[in-house]
């Protein structure tokens, strides 16, 4: 099927795989972040006082925002996020950056109070850091099989490193 699609110009572009992997990773990382968010009582403050929305709608918006943030993470860091030694640090730093940027982006759109305070504010920070850490760790596990599956190797994880392209060119088995 992929051979047919490639013949007609439907080859995935260089940004498609990292962005899809980032969106899937952002969605998966939203679950532990939501647990932290609810555990600190931050969700109630965000939904009821800051956004003034029904809780199911607030949860859906936050889930969509974390998925979009994951998509941007995949586009921004691309293959660098696959590094097992640095992926978690990139994710953690990105989560921290989101925590800093979120009030500047979201609060002008809202009618509620300017900020959360106390334990709720701590929950915001902890949720963003947990999301970033989980997204950074999970990204390579989502991206590599997705990359291999789109290339038509049946979902096998391809070897990475300087000789990976040569192995594929010479049709040597991955080590």
TADA-V795529 format. One record per run of one state. SS is the DSSP state (@ for helix, = for strand, . for the rest). FROM is the first residue (numbers start at 1). LEN is the number of residues. If there is no record, write none. Layout:
SS_FROM_LEN / SS_FROM_LEN
This chain:
._1_1 / @_2_6 / ._8_8 / @_16_24 / ._40_2 / @_42_10 / ._52_3 / @_55_28 / ._83_4 / @_87_23 / ._110_9 / @_119_33 / ._152_12 / @_164_6 / ._170_6
